[in-house]
């Protein structure tokens, strides 16, 4: 049985079905990919360096540190699931 499993994995792993088709699949995906490429290339970057003041930096760091004060329960119940109220 061990050999059968490896044979199945080898056949499935070599199958082109697992490959992602090149290029965007939709107009929305194409737009997203264009924005990501523009962002990573730096072509549309501001010529003015963006800097934060010491007070802004300290406030951002404090907000980040405060996230560690939230306690994560050991167990979740059905009552803990999110509910949408109107």
Buried (B, 14 or more C-beta within 10 A) or exposed (E): EEEEEEEEEEEEEEEEEEEEEEEEEEEEEEEEEEEEEEEEEEEEEEEEEEEEEEEEEEEEEEEEEEEEEEEEEEEEEEEEEEEEEE
